[in-house]
Amino acid sequence: MPTPSNMRGKAALVTGAASGLGRATALSLARAGADVCIVDLNPAGLEETAAQLRALGARTPVHATDLALHANCQAAIAAAVKEFGRLDALCNVAGVIVMCNAHEMRAVDFEKTLAVNLSAPFYLIQAAIPHLLETQGAVVNVTSSAAFIGEAYAAAYCASKAGLNNLTKALAMEYVHKPIRFNAVAPGGMLTNMGTSIKMPEGVDYTLVKRYSGLRGMVEVEDVAEMIAFLASDAARGYHGACITIDKGITAG
Ligand SMILES: NC(=O)c1ccc[n+]([C@@H]2O[C@H](COP(=O)([O-])OP(=O)(O)OC[C@H]3O[C@@H](n4cnc5c(N)ncnc54)[C@H](O)[C@@H]3O)[C@@H](O)[C@H]2O)c1
């Protein structure tokens, strides 16, 4: 990354901050000087993150909610703005994955995957735009290497992440003359709760799975978090509409 992020005096909102990449992102932003509103479904995990953020000196409102619901996305942005009086960065990190044979996927799982991974970022962005225009702020969406390649047993996840990648680009174009930036980061496999708890479906063909499991091992969570914090900061002023892969070559060929 060209310059260390400086977020002093800035306010950020991070979803998925109860664990994994969301927590690491909140910590990276706080180390860069930001106050961080943390949002997640998991209140206990949020409290653990909050304690670590406060130890770094960050103001840290905690907002436990289910982002699968439109109204909750709007309320999360409103809570952050009420607390800070401003919003400089929105980092959409929360996500879910259900691996299964496509013909067996339950409608409820397909719809939840799209609701959390694609609709929620859009509703959060919608609510955040007026505030980010005021502060010349930024949105960073977390997608996946699965946004660029088809992965077996992950049809809903791939569709949701590819959708979020192109949503990022569409918004970048629509607001190209406005003081707001939209970017995405697409990690490969990381050793988070999601990365370690994936269950393969009955009868899985591992020759298919092997193709996208990475030739250089897992991606370090902190590397991705640092990139998100950088993109959220003014140091990334040249980045707009970028979808940056951090996957140790998975999508290279
Ligand atoms: N772990 C990987 O291998 C990997 C690879 C590529 C991309 N990603 C993406 O990285 C992001 C972070 O995932 P992670 O790896 O840290 O996994 P994680 O499971 O540790 O974190 C995901 C977080 O999202 C939260 N969440 C899920 N549903 C929610 C909802 N309805 N409302 C609010 N919060 C909700 C969870 O409670 C959890 O804290 C996700 O978008 C994921 O798709 C992960």
The ligand as a Gaussian input file, in Angstrom:
#p B3LYP/6-31G(d) Opt

LIG

0 1
 N      -13.066000     -16.528000       5.237000
 C      -12.892000     -16.637000       3.924000
 O      -12.287000     -17.615000       3.460000
 C      -13.400000     -15.563000       2.992000
 C      -12.935000     -15.539000       1.674000
 C      -13.376000     -14.538000       0.808000
 C      -14.272000     -13.584000       1.267000
 N      -14.713000     -13.641000       2.564000
 C      -15.658000     -12.603000       2.994000
 O      -15.113000     -11.905000       4.088000
 C      -16.174000     -11.349000       4.862000
 C      -15.922000     -11.589000       6.333000
 O      -16.038000     -12.980000       6.605000
 P      -15.067000     -13.706000       7.631000
 O      -14.201000     -14.578000       6.845000
 O      -14.474000     -12.717000       8.574000
 O      -16.092000     -14.672000       8.386000
 P      -16.786000     -14.533000       9.808000
 O      -17.842000     -15.592000       9.801000
 O      -15.785000     -14.533000      10.886000
 O      -17.458000     -13.085000       9.755000
 C      -18.692000     -12.814000       9.177000
 C      -19.464000     -11.924000      10.132000
 O      -20.694000     -11.529000       9.515000
 C      -21.692000     -11.554000      10.521000
 N      -23.018000     -11.708000       9.946000
 C      -23.493000     -12.790000       9.268000
 N      -24.789000     -12.610000       8.974000
 C      -25.131000     -11.387000       9.461000
 C      -26.345000     -10.655000       9.470000
 N      -27.475000     -11.161000       8.938000
 N      -26.368000      -9.440000      10.062000
 C      -25.256000      -8.945000      10.628000
 N      -24.065000      -9.598000      10.645000
 C      -24.016000     -10.810000      10.075000
 C      -21.324000     -12.758000      11.378000
 O      -21.968000     -12.717000      12.654000
 C      -19.821000     -12.654000      11.438000
 O      -19.378000     -11.915000      12.560000
 C      -17.457000     -11.964000       4.318000
 O      -18.112000     -11.031000       3.476000
 C      -16.966000     -13.150000       3.516000
 O      -17.857000     -13.495000       2.481000
 C      -14.305000     -14.600000       3.428000

